[in-house]
Amino acid sequence: MSQRSVTHSTFVIERSFPVQPEKVFAAFADPLKKRRWFAEAESSTMTEYALDFRVGGSERARFRFKAGQPLPEGTVCANDTLYQDIVLNRRIVFAYTMSVGERRISASLSTFELLPAAKGTDLIYTEQAAFFEGADGVQMRTAGWQSLLEHLAAELRS
């Protein structure tokens, strides 16, 4: 049996959006909006997406990488989320795992805080992650979330 390892990390990303917290929150709560900014990407083909946005609810995304990505074309990736706490227009707390093929690569506890600001909403994202066998890592995960928040910004502009 090969030795298993885990690397723990916490990171924070702060963003501001020129819209009210209600509009940002809706981009998480509405399945069509969330699917557009979170699950649909040029680098992959989504094969499954489901969202049950409530405390105790879940989110499931499955996709395959296209050619030219860091993983081989056709590699299946999965994101499975359980919502732990939701405060309307203020906070979303969830636990999620990521897998590549049949291999679990990480487990995380994440919080989105939506703070009213003079020019809209200040968003604070905090993730506490456990990365398994050196997979992914905090730099790639931070970059991934920064990219997703760019997609969220585009969704909020539409």
Backbone as a chain_set.jsonl record, in Angstrom:
{"seq": "MSQRSVTHSTFVIERSFPVQPEKVFAAFADPLKKRRWFAEAESSTMTEYALDFRVGGSERARFRFKAGQPLPEGTVCANDTLYQDIVLNRRIVFAYTMSVGERRISASLSTFELLPAAKGTDLIYTEQAAFFEGADGVQMRTAGWQSLLEHLAAELRS", "coords": {"N": [[0.848, -1.191, 0.0], [0.589, 2.168, -0.899], [1.944, 5.101, 0.645], [-0.177, 7.455, 2.122], [-0.789, 10.956, 1.894], [-1.479, 14.245, 3.186], [-2.101, 17.646, 2.641], [-2.701, 20.58, 4.317], [-4.414, 23.682, 3.975], [-5.31, 27.134, 4.105], [-7.008, 29.704, 2.454], [-7.83, 33.035, 1.35], [-9.944, 35.009, -0.642], [-10.731, 38.178, -1.815], [-13.227, 40.173, -3.275], [-14.873, 42.798, -5.053], [-18.095, 43.771, -6.147], [-20.13, 45.651, -8.366], [-22.871, 45.601, -7.668], [-25.85, 45.04, -5.721], [-25.923, 43.01, -2.659], [-28.1, 41.208, -2.82], [-28.352, 40.584, -5.537], [-25.915, 39.31, -6.058], [-26.143, 37.118, -4.319], [-28.332, 35.846, -5.505], [-27.139, 34.858, -7.805], [-25.866, 32.647, -6.871], [-27.949, 31.139, -5.8], [-29.893, 30.651, -7.786], [-30.434, 28.061, -9.986], [-29.961, 28.112, -12.842], [-28.424, 30.429, -13.267], [-26.207, 29.89, -11.58], [-25.205, 27.561, -12.753], [-24.34, 28.597, -15.23], [-22.155, 30.387, -14.558], [-20.545, 28.861, -12.882], [-20.341, 26.111, -13.666], [-20.221, 25.81, -16.457], [-17.762, 25.88, -18.876], [-15.132, 26.949, -21.102], [-12.972, 25.253, -21.227], [-13.812, 22.713, -20.698], [-16.293, 20.059, -20.974], [-19.447, 19.955, -19.747], [-21.031, 17.296, -18.123], [-22.892, 16.653, -16.248], [-25.082, 18.372, -14.037], [-26.459, 19.532, -11.058], [-28.407, 21.327, -8.701], [-29.394, 21.915, -5.429], [-30.203, 24.25, -3.615], [-30.141, 24.863, -0.487], [-29.996, 24.724, 3.117], [-28.501, 21.751, 4.014], [-28.894, 20.827, 1.497], [-27.6, 19.922, -1.789], [-25.001, 20.088, -4.316], [-23.981, 19.1, -7.502], [-21.512, 18.515, -9.844], [-20.245, 17.414, -12.92], [-17.688, 16.982, -15.272], [-15.795, 16.867, -18.363], [-12.469, 17.236, -19.405], [-11.335, 19.227, -22.152], [-9.18, 19.02, -25.07], [-5.801, 20.213, -24.706], [-5.715, 21.079, -22.104], [-4.597, 21.054, -18.606], [-4.928, 18.395, -17.725], [-5.268, 15.143, -19.289], [-7.19, 14.984, -22.349], [-10.642, 14.34, -22.05], [-10.547, 13.476, -19.441], [-12.337, 12.816, -16.524], [-13.81, 14.935, -14.183], [-15.031, 15.72, -10.914], [-17.23, 17.495, -8.755], [-18.556, 17.655, -5.63], [-20.9, 18.936, -3.462], [-22.072, 19.957, -0.233], [-24.432, 21.911, 1.367], [-23.985, 23.789, 4.234], [-24.688, 26.037, 5.783], [-26.787, 28.789, 5.26], [-27.426, 32.149, 4.916], [-29.72, 34.386, 3.991], [-28.808, 36.528, 1.431], [-26.396, 37.156, 2.702], [-24.545, 35.1, 3.639], [-22.922, 32.041, 2.714], [-22.191, 28.791, 3.417], [-20.345, 25.913, 2.77], [-19.433, 22.464, 2.306], [-17.142, 20.712, 0.31], [-16.034, 18.227, -2.049], [-13.48, 17.288, -4.36], [-12.838, 15.327, -7.218], [-10.771, 13.451, -9.448], [-11.206, 11.432, -12.073], [-11.544, 8.349, -10.54], [-10.322, 9.104, -8.252], [-10.176, 10.797, -5.241], [-9.251, 14.097, -4.713], [-9.324, 16.265, -2.995], [-10.765, 17.806, -0.046], [-12.906, 20.255, 1.276], [-13.859, 23.061, 3.36], [-15.844, 25.797, 2.919], [-16.557, 29.34, 2.783], [-18.647, 31.918, 1.727], [-18.912, 35.296, 2.179], [-21.085, 37.995, 1.973], [-20.957, 41.308, 1.85], [-22.6, 44.341, 2.347], [-21.685, 47.255, 0.573], [-20.541, 50.61, -0.141], [-20.398, 50.883, -2.909], [-21.718, 48.633, -3.836], [-21.236, 45.298, -3.423], [-19.062, 43.69, -1.218], [-17.264, 40.805, -1.44], [-16.141, 38.074, 0.403], [-14.268, 35.279, 0.233], [-13.467, 32.322, 1.834], [-11.499, 29.491, 2.124], [-10.889, 26.406, 3.604], [-8.804, 23.843, 3.184], [-8.066, 20.395, 2.466], [-5.656, 18.77, 0.786], [-5.043, 15.906, -1.075], [-2.427, 13.51, -1.406], [-0.662, 15.307, -2.647], [-2.093, 16.409, -4.727], [-3.569, 18.877, -6.911], [-3.503, 21.442, -5.017], [-2.863, 24.501, -3.169], [-2.182, 26.792, -4.7], [-3.134, 26.257, -7.318], [-5.833, 25.862, -6.709], [-6.604, 28.332, -5.629], [-6.2, 29.947, -7.887], [-8.103, 28.758, -9.54], [-10.522, 29.442, -8.214], [-10.332, 32.224, -8.403], [-10.62, 32.544, -11.14], [-13.23, 31.493, -11.429], [-14.631, 33.463, -10.015], [-14.285, 35.578, -11.733], [-15.917, 34.691, -13.791], [-18.323, 34.801, -12.397], [-18.499, 37.594, -12.069], [-18.898, 38.328, -14.744], [-21.383, 37.116, -15.153], [-22.937, 38.654, -13.417], [-22.865, 41.08, -14.732], [-24.453, 40.606, -16.911]], "CA": [[0.0, 0.0, 0.0], [1.378, 3.392, -0.957], [1.71, 6.005, 1.755], [-1.081, 8.561, 1.824], [-0.385, 12.225, 2.487], [-2.469, 15.311, 3.109], [-1.583, 18.987, 2.868], [-3.776, 21.479, 4.735], [-4.171, 25.075, 3.651], [-6.43, 28.072, 4.138], [-6.762, 30.905, 1.661], [-8.923, 34.009, 1.312], [-10.017, 35.857, -1.837], [-11.679, 39.271, -1.646], [-13.659, 40.798, -4.528], [-15.991, 43.737, -4.971], [-18.98, 43.756, -7.304], [-20.922, 46.888, -8.357], [-24.297, 45.274, -7.547], [-26.258, 44.786, -4.343], [-25.767, 41.618, -2.208], [-29.214, 40.378, -3.273], [-28.068, 40.112, -6.894], [-24.819, 38.341, -5.947], [-26.715, 35.927, -3.698], [-29.178, 35.189, -6.512], [-26.27, 34.146, -8.753], [-25.563, 31.372, -6.226], [-29.174, 30.418, -5.475], [-30.639, 30.3, -8.994], [-29.692, 26.99, -10.671], [-29.518, 28.471, -14.194], [-27.32, 31.389, -13.138], [-25.048, 29.215, -10.987], [-24.669, 26.661, -13.775], [-23.633, 29.385, -16.25], [-20.858, 30.932, -14.131], [-19.758, 27.894, -12.117], [-20.151, 24.774, -14.244], [-19.975, 25.823, -17.896], [-16.444, 26.466, -19.142], [-14.567, 26.665, -22.426], [-11.939, 24.23, -21.108], [-14.381, 21.404, -20.407], [-17.664, 19.781, -21.365], [-20.226, 19.532, -18.592], [-21.829, 16.096, -18.377], [-23.966, 16.576, -15.25], [-25.135, 19.469, -13.079], [-27.687, 19.61, -10.265], [-28.281, 22.226, -7.562], [-30.461, 21.981, -4.438], [-29.635, 25.31, -2.8], [-30.774, 25.015, 0.821], [-29.204, 24.064, 4.147], [-28.678, 20.311, 3.855], [-28.99, 20.519, 0.073], [-26.345, 19.552, -2.436], [-24.689, 20.508, -5.688], [-23.164, 18.062, -8.14], [-21.049, 18.891, -11.185], [-19.345, 16.467, -13.584], [-17.254, 17.508, -16.558], [-14.639, 16.243, -19.022], [-11.559, 18.229, -19.961], [-11.087, 19.258, -23.589], [-7.757, 18.977, -25.426], [-5.02, 21.399, -24.413], [-5.831, 21.428, -20.696], [-3.545, 20.423, -17.794], [-5.154, 16.954, -17.654], [-5.554, 14.59, -20.619], [-8.525, 15.161, -22.904], [-11.606, 13.333, -21.633], [-10.454, 13.186, -18.012], [-13.563, 13.169, -15.821], [-13.64, 15.595, -12.888], [-16.289, 15.812, -10.181], [-17.33, 18.397, -7.613], [-19.737, 17.313, -4.841], [-21.05, 19.961, -2.431], [-23.17, 19.92, 0.735], [-24.614, 23.231, 1.96], [-23.994, 23.703, 5.685], [-25.349, 27.203, 6.373], [-27.133, 29.824, 4.292], [-28.139, 33.303, 5.453], [-30.184, 35.113, 2.817], [-28.086, 37.727, 0.984], [-25.264, 37.463, 3.583], [-23.513, 34.078, 3.863], [-23.105, 30.686, 2.197], [-21.132, 27.905, 3.91], [-20.514, 24.595, 2.164], [-18.315, 21.519, 2.279], [-17.122, 20.072, -0.998], [-14.91, 17.373, -2.439], [-13.164, 17.233, -5.789], [-12.251, 14.06, -7.654], [-10.329, 13.308, -10.836], [-11.448, 10.012, -12.282], [-12.039, 7.731, -9.309], [-9.435, 9.511, -7.159], [-10.509, 12.012, -4.494], [-8.04, 14.909, -4.608], [-9.394, 17.253, -1.924], [-12.002, 18.073, 0.698], [-12.8, 21.642, 1.743], [-14.947, 23.805, 3.974], [-15.753, 27.117, 2.285], [-17.529, 30.352, 3.182], [-18.808, 33.174, 1.005], [-19.555, 36.373, 2.925], [-21.522, 39.082, 1.091], [-21.052, 42.476, 2.714], [-23.025, 45.558, 1.653], [-20.642, 48.279, 0.46], [-21.017, 51.842, -0.761], [-20.508, 50.716, -4.359], [-22.302, 47.344, -4.176], [-21.021, 44.169, -2.518], [-17.731, 43.125, -0.989], [-17.347, 39.362, -1.262], [-14.97, 37.445, 1.011], [-14.31, 33.815, 0.105], [-12.465, 31.65, 2.641], [-11.511, 28.04, 1.956], [-10.0, 25.574, 4.406], [-8.744, 22.681, 2.309], [-7.147, 19.276, 2.636], [-5.279, 18.264, -0.537], [-4.558, 14.545, -0.883], [-1.313, 13.025, -2.219], [-0.042, 16.384, -3.405], [-2.919, 16.801, -5.872], [-4.151, 20.203, -6.996], [-2.699, 22.375, -4.247], [-3.486, 25.782, -2.868], [-1.996, 27.768, -5.777], [-4.08, 25.945, -8.394], [-7.206, 26.054, -6.233], [-6.827, 29.776, -5.555], [-6.347, 30.415, -9.275], [-9.391, 28.266, -10.019], [-11.593, 30.268, -7.663], [-10.232, 33.57, -8.979], [-11.229, 32.436, -12.46], [-14.681, 31.361, -11.247], [-15.18, 34.758, -9.609], [-14.356, 36.377, -12.974], [-17.142, 34.231, -14.452], [-19.423, 35.373, -11.624], [-18.569, 39.016, -12.43], [-19.534, 38.403, -16.075], [-22.808, 36.786, -14.949], [-23.588, 39.802, -12.776], [-22.965, 42.156, -15.737], [-25.437, 40.257, -17.947]], "C": [[0.885, 1.243, 0.0], [0.991, 4.31, 0.202], [0.823, 7.169, 1.318], [-0.571, 9.815, 2.517], [-1.516, 13.233, 2.333], [-1.763, 16.631, 3.421], [-2.771, 19.885, 3.189], [-3.412, 22.914, 4.381], [-5.462, 25.863, 3.791], [-6.059, 29.263, 3.268], [-8.024, 31.753, 1.621], [-8.806, 34.807, 0.012], [-11.074, 36.921, -1.567], [-11.951, 39.906, -3.004], [-14.759, 41.791, -4.232], [-16.771, 43.665, -6.27], [-19.879, 44.982, -7.233], [-22.434, 46.639, -8.378], [-24.587, 44.961, -6.083], [-26.088, 43.302, -3.967], [-26.885, 40.692, -2.685], [-28.949, 39.797, -4.663], [-26.927, 39.092, -6.886], [-25.355, 37.024, -5.379], [-27.549, 35.141, -4.709], [-28.346, 34.406, -7.525], [-25.793, 32.811, -8.178], [-26.819, 30.514, -6.086], [-29.952, 29.932, -6.697], [-29.859, 29.254, -9.787], [-29.19, 27.36, -12.064], [-28.345, 29.442, -14.155], [-26.064, 30.697, -12.619], [-24.401, 28.284, -12.015], [-23.839, 27.434, -14.798], [-22.248, 29.813, -15.765], [-19.968, 29.897, -13.457], [-19.41, 26.627, -12.892], [-19.856, 24.764, -15.741], [-18.664, 26.546, -18.166], [-15.978, 26.09, -20.541], [-13.588, 25.502, -22.381], [-12.488, 22.825, -20.899], [-15.798, 21.298, -20.95], [-18.398, 19.265, -20.145], [-21.061, 18.318, -18.977], [-22.977, 15.951, -17.394], [-23.897, 17.814, -14.357], [-26.487, 19.447, -12.383], [-27.426, 20.488, -9.052], [-29.552, 22.184, -6.732], [-29.971, 22.955, -3.372], [-30.479, 25.557, -1.557], [-29.844, 24.362, 1.835], [-29.531, 22.579, 4.108], [-28.779, 19.867, 2.412], [-27.615, 20.266, -0.521], [-26.218, 20.17, -3.816], [-23.748, 19.459, -6.255], [-22.813, 18.533, -9.537], [-20.071, 17.836, -11.677], [-18.971, 17.063, -14.93], [-16.034, 16.743, -17.051], [-13.782, 17.349, -19.615], [-11.457, 18.089, -21.468], [-9.574, 19.205, -23.822], [-7.085, 20.29, -25.062], [-5.084, 21.857, -22.976], [-4.757, 20.691, -19.889], [-3.691, 18.906, -17.664], [-5.478, 16.426, -19.048], [-7.007, 14.796, -21.049], [-9.426, 14.008, -22.467], [-11.545, 12.965, -20.159], [-11.718, 13.694, -17.317], [-13.218, 13.774, -14.468], [-15.011, 15.749, -12.25], [-16.151, 16.776, -9.016], [-18.644, 18.051, -6.916], [-19.79, 18.211, -3.614], [-22.238, 19.661, -1.534], [-23.252, 21.291, 1.404], [-24.838, 23.108, 3.465], [-24.778, 24.83, 6.342], [-25.601, 28.217, 5.267], [-27.905, 30.912, 5.032], [-28.452, 34.194, 4.259], [-29.401, 36.408, 2.616], [-26.849, 38.065, 1.809], [-24.162, 36.405, 3.598], [-23.936, 32.745, 3.259], [-21.911, 29.871, 2.684], [-21.393, 26.513, 3.343], [-19.243, 23.763, 2.314], [-18.335, 20.864, 0.909], [-15.882, 19.208, -1.186], [-14.721, 17.486, -3.938], [-12.487, 15.901, -6.068], [-11.842, 14.17, -9.113], [-10.375, 11.819, -11.115], [-12.067, 9.439, -11.016], [-11.273, 8.194, -8.076], [-9.873, 10.823, -6.531], [-9.227, 12.807, -4.334], [-8.095, 15.931, -3.482], [-10.755, 17.24, -1.25], [-11.844, 19.447, 1.333], [-14.054, 22.089, 2.475], [-14.787, 25.241, 3.5], [-16.875, 28.033, 2.744], [-17.478, 31.53, 2.221], [-19.521, 34.138, 1.934], [-19.863, 37.485, 1.932], [-21.803, 40.287, 1.971], [-21.508, 43.693, 1.908], [-21.905, 46.599, 1.687], [-21.223, 49.495, -0.252], [-21.247, 51.675, -2.257], [-21.051, 49.35, -4.754], [-22.084, 46.293, -3.106], [-19.547, 43.846, -2.432], [-17.926, 41.654, -0.68], [-16.041, 38.888, -0.637], [-15.177, 35.941, 0.932], [-13.157, 33.234, 0.915], [-12.609, 30.158, 2.431], [-10.461, 27.416, 2.864], [-9.973, 24.219, 3.709], [-7.747, 21.636, 2.788], [-6.913, 18.702, 1.24], [-4.598, 16.919, -0.345], [-3.471, 14.174, -1.893], [-0.755, 14.1, -3.155], [-0.854, 16.873, -4.589], [-3.358, 18.255, -5.764], [-3.275, 21.215, -6.267], [-3.325, 23.741, -4.156], [-3.318, 26.796, -4.007], [-2.99, 27.524, -6.913], [-5.516, 26.195, -7.96], [-7.535, 27.538, -6.132], [-7.036, 30.344, -6.953], [-7.683, 29.968, -9.86], [-10.548, 29.109, -9.518], [-11.525, 31.701, -8.185], [-10.86, 33.588, -10.366], [-12.749, 32.325, -12.354], [-15.319, 32.688, -10.837], [-15.186, 35.751, -10.767], [-15.614, 35.99, -13.753], [-18.371, 34.773, -13.737], [-19.594, 36.86, -11.98], [-19.24, 39.188, -13.789], [-21.019, 38.09, -15.972], [-23.551, 37.975, -14.361], [-23.739, 40.987, -13.73], [-24.074, 41.866, -16.746], [-26.862, 40.52, -17.506]], "O": [[1.814, 1.356, 0.8], [-0.146, 4.292, 0.674], [1.051, 7.784, 0.276], [0.01, 9.743, 3.6], [-2.387, 13.095, 1.474], [-0.944, 16.719, 4.335], [-3.734, 19.945, 2.425], [-2.251, 23.312, 4.473], [-6.558, 25.33, 3.619], [-4.939, 29.769, 3.335], [-9.133, 31.261, 1.829], [-7.716, 35.225, -0.381], [-12.185, 36.604, -1.141], [-11.031, 40.147, -3.785], [-15.497, 41.635, -3.259], [-16.199, 43.518, -7.35], [-20.351, 45.329, -6.151], [-23.183, 47.372, -9.024], [-23.68, 44.656, -5.309], [-26.106, 42.436, -4.842], [-26.642, 39.51, -2.929], [-29.287, 38.644, -4.93], [-26.97, 38.114, -7.632], [-25.054, 35.948, -5.897], [-27.476, 33.913, -4.759], [-28.808, 33.392, -8.048], [-25.36, 31.937, -8.929], [-26.756, 29.294, -6.237], [-30.606, 28.892, -6.633], [-28.738, 29.524, -10.219], [-28.087, 26.957, -12.436], [-27.387, 29.299, -14.916], [-24.977, 30.896, -13.16], [-23.176, 28.236, -12.124], [-22.761, 26.987, -15.19], [-21.263, 29.623, -16.479], [-18.746, 30.047, -13.462], [-18.292, 26.125, -12.78], [-19.29, 23.793, -16.243], [-18.475, 27.685, -17.739], [-16.369, 25.062, -21.092], [-13.389, 24.828, -23.392], [-11.734, 21.853, -20.917], [-16.418, 22.291, -21.33], [-18.014, 18.246, -19.571], [-21.715, 18.307, -20.02], [-23.931, 15.218, -17.656], [-22.815, 18.255, -13.968], [-27.529, 19.354, -13.031], [-26.36, 20.413, -8.442], [-30.651, 22.387, -7.25], [-29.4, 22.55, -2.36], [-31.413, 26.359, -1.575], [-29.001, 23.543, 1.47], [-30.698, 22.192, 4.161], [-28.754, 18.671, 2.124], [-26.597, 20.382, 0.162], [-27.173, 20.692, -4.392], [-22.835, 18.989, -5.574], [-23.687, 18.902, -10.321], [-19.177, 17.415, -10.943], [-19.826, 17.584, -15.647], [-15.341, 16.071, -16.287], [-14.289, 18.278, -20.244], [-11.488, 16.981, -22.003], [-8.788, 19.332, -22.882], [-7.71, 21.35, -25.102], [-4.56, 22.921, -22.648], [-4.082, 19.807, -20.417], [-2.693, 18.202, -17.509], [-5.92, 17.192, -19.905], [-7.924, 14.783, -20.228], [-9.024, 12.845, -22.508], [-12.397, 12.223, -19.671], [-12.119, 14.844, -17.494], [-12.439, 13.207, -13.702], [-16.021, 15.889, -12.94], [-15.103, 16.863, -8.377], [-19.715, 18.138, -7.518], [-18.848, 18.249, -2.822], [-23.274, 19.179, -1.992], [-22.26, 21.779, 1.945], [-25.753, 22.419, 3.916], [-25.458, 24.611, 7.344], [-24.729, 28.471, 4.436], [-28.908, 30.637, 5.69], [-27.545, 34.696, 3.596], [-29.338, 37.263, 3.499], [-26.291, 39.151, 1.646], [-22.979, 36.747, 3.573], [-25.107, 32.366, 3.278], [-20.762, 30.211, 2.402], [-22.507, 25.996, 3.42], [-18.138, 24.292, 2.433], [-19.395, 20.501, 0.399], [-14.839, 19.429, -0.571], [-15.664, 17.744, -4.686], [-11.681, 15.411, -5.278], [-12.467, 14.875, -9.905], [-9.672, 11.035, -10.477], [-13.024, 10.002, -10.485], [-11.544, 7.726, -6.97], [-9.935, 11.849, -7.21], [-8.219, 12.27, -3.873], [-7.055, 16.422, -3.044], [-11.744, 16.744, -1.79], [-10.784, 19.773, 1.866], [-15.15, 21.577, 2.25], [-13.722, 25.837, 3.66], [-17.981, 27.59, 3.052], [-16.409, 32.072, 1.937], [-20.61, 33.841, 2.425], [-19.003, 37.873, 1.142], [-22.763, 40.296, 2.742], [-20.885, 44.043, 0.905], [-21.258, 46.793, 2.716], [-22.273, 49.41, -0.889], [-22.18, 52.254, -2.814], [-20.87, 48.934, -5.898], [-22.661, 46.367, -2.021], [-18.862, 43.739, -3.449], [-18.668, 41.298, 0.236], [-14.959, 39.257, -1.093], [-16.133, 35.4, 1.488], [-12.002, 33.607, 0.71], [-13.707, 29.613, 2.545], [-9.305, 27.838, 2.891], [-10.989, 23.526, 3.647], [-6.737, 21.946, 3.42], [-7.839, 18.213, 0.593], [-3.674, 16.801, 0.461], [-3.579, 14.484, -3.079], [-0.422, 13.824, -4.307], [-0.36, 17.673, -5.384], [-3.499, 18.794, -4.667], [-2.375, 21.789, -6.879], [-4.196, 24.103, -4.947], [-4.229, 27.585, -4.255], [-3.612, 28.461, -7.413], [-6.328, 26.684, -8.746], [-8.63, 27.956, -6.51], [-7.952, 31.136, -7.172], [-8.323, 30.721, -10.594], [-11.449, 29.458, -10.281], [-12.564, 32.329, -8.389], [-11.553, 34.539, -10.725], [-13.474, 32.983, -13.1], [-16.429, 32.999, -11.267], [-16.004, 36.671, -10.786], [-16.295, 36.852, -14.309], [-19.347, 35.159, -14.379], [-20.719, 37.323, -12.171], [-20.058, 40.089, -13.968], [-21.832, 38.733, -16.637], [-24.675, 38.268, -14.767], [-24.64, 41.809, -13.558], [-24.585, 42.793, -17.375], [-27.798, 40.278, -18.268]]}, "num_chains": 1, "name": "protein.A"}
